[in-house]
Amino acid sequence: MYTYVVRVVRAEEWALVKDLRLLALRDPVAPLAFLETYEAAAARPDSFWQERAAGAAEGSAGVRQFVAEAEDGQWAGTVTVLVEEAGTVDWAGFPVERRQAHLVGVYVRDEWRGGGMTRALLDAAVEWSWKSGVERVRLIVHEKNARAQGAYRKAGFIPSGRTVPLGQGAGEAEYEFVLERPEASDR
Ligand SMILES: CC(C)(COP(=O)(O)OP(=O)(O)OC[C@H]1O[C@@H](n2cnc3c(N)ncnc32)[C@H](O)[C@@H]1OP(=O)(O)O)[C@@H](O)C(=O)NCCC(=O)NCCS
């Protein structure tokens, strides 16, 4: 197995950002894991991916996309951090009470799973979040996505008790998992 580094994407790497996202959207778990469909993403123009990469690179405000880059240059996994400001309303219509980071788009290629890459990506995202001064880090995971839940628990996330109902699936829900900011002395 190759080694890898976890780093932030660069604006000019938009085609790699697109390729990894399209791969993630073809994963068998994608309907549970992501709100977007492969067809919708594949139909987006290059300008969409260019803006996405530029908006998640170093120097952009409130967003970072991390990737795990293998020795041979392959992008093997990713997570994106979105800072949500207190007083705003999130995408599901809930008020954001405290300044927080929201982790989205978590994906690791099949052949890299089970080897710690997800933890390395989550740790990088969480470290950046604390440096950004947020009070908590959260993510949303489908109730049936047991593997993702296991990975998040290993990284210290716990269910907050908040659930987000899903419009399309009868009675299905997603759970909010959260990591509270440790006291300065614990970090
Ligand atoms: C989610 C994802 C990033 C996790 O990465 P991973 O490398 O597979 O995760 P890990 O193997 O480190 O951790 C998963 C844990 O859940 C456990 N697990 C796996 N399947 C499980 C199941 N059906 N029920 C309960 N636990 C399960 C694993 O055993 C493991 O715990 P362990 O290391 O103590 O044995 C990866 O599987 C992925 O990309 N999935 C497709 C996209 C996706 O679901 N993204 C998340 C969107 S919220």
The ligand as an ORCA input file, in Angstrom:
! r2SCAN-3c Opt
* xyz 0 1
  C     -17.541      6.544      5.143
  C     -16.107      6.215      4.787
  C     -15.340      7.503      4.463
  C     -15.486      5.564      6.038
  O     -14.167      5.201      5.773
  P     -13.662      3.709      6.144
  O     -12.210      3.644      5.873
  O     -14.579      2.793      5.420
  O     -13.961      3.720      7.704
  P     -13.242      2.850      8.811
  O     -13.058      1.450      8.303
  O     -12.045      3.577      9.282
  O     -14.310      2.897      9.982
  C     -15.572      2.315      9.878
  C     -15.879      1.589     11.162
  O     -17.235      1.168     11.141
  C     -17.271     -0.247     11.258
  N     -18.326     -0.739     10.395
  C     -18.257     -1.067      9.091
  N     -19.440     -1.495      8.661
  C     -20.287     -1.431      9.711
  C     -21.627     -1.764      9.896
  N     -22.380     -2.221      8.886
  N     -22.169     -1.585     11.111
  C     -21.434     -1.104     12.127
  N     -20.128     -0.775     12.014
  C     -19.569     -0.951     10.820
  C     -15.928     -0.751     10.830
  O     -15.662     -2.012     11.380
  C     -15.020      0.341     11.344
  O     -14.754      0.228     12.714
  P     -13.440     -0.551     13.253
  O     -12.243      0.086     12.627
  O     -13.499     -0.365     14.752
  O     -13.583     -1.974     12.818
  C     -15.987      5.255      3.575
  O     -16.515      4.000      3.912
  C     -16.701      5.804      2.349
  O     -16.138      6.577      1.580
  N     -17.988      5.400      2.141
  C     -18.777      5.851      1.012
  C     -19.185      7.314      1.139
  C     -19.831      7.645      2.466
  O     -20.601      6.884      3.026
  N     -19.504      8.834      2.988
  C     -20.022      9.321      4.255
  C     -21.152     10.248      4.040
  S     -21.867     10.807      5.593
*
